[in-house]
Structure formats: C-alpha cells, structure tokens
Amino acid sequence: MIVAVPAEEQKLDSPLCVSFGRAPYYCIFDTEKQKSSFIANEAAQSPGGAGIQAAQDLVDAKITTLITFRLGENAAKVLHAANVTLLKALNLSIADNINAMQENKLAELDAIHAGFHHAH
C-alpha cells in the first residue's frame, strides 16, 4: 500500500498540513517497504485548482490511500476515480497517523467540502 499524507515539513514527526491542496509537501509511505519519502507539492503555488492538481500528482505517484483532515469535492472526485482510499487524519504527527492507519484505527474521511474555488 502506498499512502500519502499532506505535510508541513519533510519529517515524519512533522504535523500534518490542514490544507490538502496547499500543503508544501506530501509524505509518501510504502507500507510494504516501511519507507517514506517526501515530494514537494508543485500545485501549492497555483492560483486555483490546487487540490485537483495535487490529487492528480498523487494518483500519478501511484498512491492507494490518502490520510487528510479534509478534501475539496473536485480533488475527491479525482482520487475516487483512481480508487484511492480516503482516511480521516488524527491531530498527531505524520508517523502517528501512519501507525494508526496500519492498526486500522483511522475512520473513513467524510469531510468533503465544496472546495475553495475562486470566481473568475
């Protein structure tokens, strides 16, 4: 299983970023290898649609699960289409959230919101 977690810093003891699309980094954790890596979120600086772009980048990175506090509905659609499991984050470090997930202690994410779309 390949898990993605929005991260404030490139450290496993970093807190999760509350924003999915604007997170500076994503922690990518491979549960089989028990290895983590961090990727910069290229979409964070975009004026709009950051969540959609970030979701697509993570799908391209072959993730199977996302742990996050909340998600915009357009980003959720991209992830649902790729059969990515969405889990609700705990207000703990990245490492603690990954451990909780491996112990099946995370609930399914139900906080899908309309997204923060800028009117053009």
N, C-alpha and C positions, 0 to 999 in steps of 0.2 A: 504494500500500500504506500502511495506517495501522498504526503499530507502537506498542505500549505497553510501558513499562519502569517497574517499581517504583523510586521514587527516594527517597533520604534528604532531599534538598534540591531546591529549584526551580532547578537549574543543570545545564547539560549536562556540566560537569566533576565533578558530584557522583557519589559511588559509588552503585551500585545498592543498594536495600534487600534484605536477605536474605529477609525475610518478604514474601510476596506480599500476603496479606490484610491485614496490619497496616502496610503501607508508608504513610508520611504523605502521599506524593504519587505520581502517575504522570506520567511524561513521555509525551506523545502526539506521535509524529513522523510527518509526512506525507512519504513518500519522493518523491512527485511534485513537491510544492512546496518540498521541503527545508526545511520549517519545523517548529519544535517548540513545544509549549505544555505547560503543567503544569496538572493538575487535582488538587485535594485529594481524598484518599480518605475519603469520608464514612463508609465501613464500618469504618474503623480503630478507632473507639471502641466498636463494638458488642460485647456480652458474648460472643457466639458466632456462628458462621456468617459471619465477616468475609470469608473468601475467596470464598464463594458470592456474597455481596452485591457485593463488589468486581468479581468476574468478570462479573456481570450488568451492572454500571455500565459496564464497559469494552465489553461487547457492545453496549450501548445507544449508546456513543460510536463505534460502527462500526469498531472495530479489526479488522485482519485477521491480525495477528501479535503474539505476546507473547514478550518476552525476560525470563526469570526464572531464578533459581537452582533453585527447587523449587516445587511446587504440590500442594495437597491434592486428593484424588481428586474431591471434590464440585465444587470450583472447576473442575477439569479437565473434568468432565462438561459443565458449562455452556459452557465455551469450545469443547469438541469439537462440541457440538450446533450451535454457531454457525459451525463450520468455521474456527475461529481456529487458525493455525499456532503451535505451542509450540516455542520455541528455548531452548537452554541458555545462560545468561549466562556471560560470562567475568568474572574478578575484576578488572575495569577500570572506567573511568568510563562513564557513560551514552553519551557521544559515541563512545567507542571501541567499545562494543558495537553501536551503530547502524552505525558504519563497517564493523565485522566482518560484520554481517548483510548489508550491501549488497554485500560482496565474497564472499558465500556461505561464510563461514568459521565460522559457528555450527552446532553439531550440534543435532539434534532433542532436545527435553527428554525424558529418560527417568526423571527423579527425581520420580515421582508418589508421594506418600505418603498414608497413611490419613487425614491431617488431624488437627488437634488439637481434637477435639470434647470439650466439657465435658459430663460426665454430669449429668443433671438429676435 
